[in-house]
Amino acid sequence: MAETRRKFSREFKVEAVRRVTEGRETAAETARALGIHPAMVYGWVRQLKNEAGEAFRGNGKLTAQDDELRRLRRENADFREERDFLKNTAVWFAKRSQ
């Protein structure tokens, strides 16, 4: 039977990283104490270092930058649609005025 993935809260991950970064324990010691693989702790340390306040967002939650990019792409598509409509309308009026 397949084993389900364990999920850890943001607080759990932050606490594990804090134990390592404050120098209280090595990543391997922290992992052993928490009953997880050391690679997970190393990954969490790296993620918190790279993403700071947006680390450990959870599944499906976008970073502020990704959310802004999605919004701008949607807005751009709306503008293109409006532009194409206006182009077609201008062509229609030009043909009718001949």
WODA-V784408 format. One record per backbone hydrogen bond with DSSP energy under -0.5 kcal/mol. NH is the residue of the N-H (numbers start at 1). CO is the residue of the C=O. E is the energy in kcal/mol with one decimal. If there is no record, write none. Layout:
nh=NH co=CO e=E
nh=NH co=CO e=E
//
This chain:
nh=13 co=9 e=-2.0
nh=14 co=10 e=-2.8
nh=15 co=11 e=-2.4
nh=16 co=12 e=-2.1
nh=17 co=13 e=-2.5
nh=18 co=14 e=-2.6
nh=19 co=15 e=-2.1
nh=20 co=16 e=-1.3
nh=21 co=17 e=-3.2
nh=22 co=18 e=-2.3
nh=23 co=20 e=-1.3
nh=24 co=19 e=-1.0
nh=25 co=19 e=-1.6
nh=30 co=26 e=-2.6
nh=31 co=27 e=-2.6
nh=32 co=28 e=-2.4
nh=33 co=29 e=-2.5
nh=34 co=30 e=-2.0
nh=35 co=31 e=-1.2
nh=36 co=31 e=-2.4
nh=40 co=37 e=-1.4
nh=41 co=37 e=-1.0
nh=42 co=38 e=-2.5
nh=43 co=39 e=-2.4
nh=44 co=40 e=-2.4
nh=45 co=41 e=-2.5
nh=46 co=42 e=-2.4
nh=47 co=43 e=-2.7
nh=48 co=44 e=-2.6
nh=49 co=45 e=-2.1
nh=50 co=46 e=-2.4
nh=51 co=47 e=-2.8
nh=52 co=48 e=-1.5
nh=54 co=51 e=-2.4
nh=55 co=52 e=-1.5
nh=57 co=54 e=-0.5
nh=61 co=58 e=-1.2
nh=62 co=60 e=-0.6
nh=67 co=63 e=-2.6
nh=68 co=64 e=-2.3
nh=69 co=65 e=-2.3
nh=70 co=66 e=-2.3
nh=71 co=67 e=-2.2
nh=72 co=68 e=-2.6
nh=73 co=69 e=-2.2
nh=74 co=70 e=-2.1
nh=75 co=71 e=-2.4
nh=76 co=72 e=-2.6
nh=77 co=73 e=-2.2
nh=78 co=74 e=-2.0
nh=79 co=75 e=-2.3
nh=80 co=76 e=-2.3
nh=81 co=77 e=-2.2
nh=82 co=78 e=-2.3
nh=83 co=79 e=-2.7
nh=84 co=80 e=-2.7
nh=85 co=81 e=-2.1
nh=86 co=82 e=-2.4
nh=87 co=83 e=-2.5
nh=88 co=84 e=-2.4
nh=89 co=85 e=-2.4
nh=90 co=86 e=-2.4
nh=91 co=87 e=-2.2
nh=92 co=88 e=-2.3
nh=93 co=89 e=-2.5
nh=94 co=90 e=-2.1
nh=95 co=91 e=-2.2
nh=96 co=92 e=-1.9
nh=97 co=93 e=-1.6
nh=98 co=95 e=-0.8
//
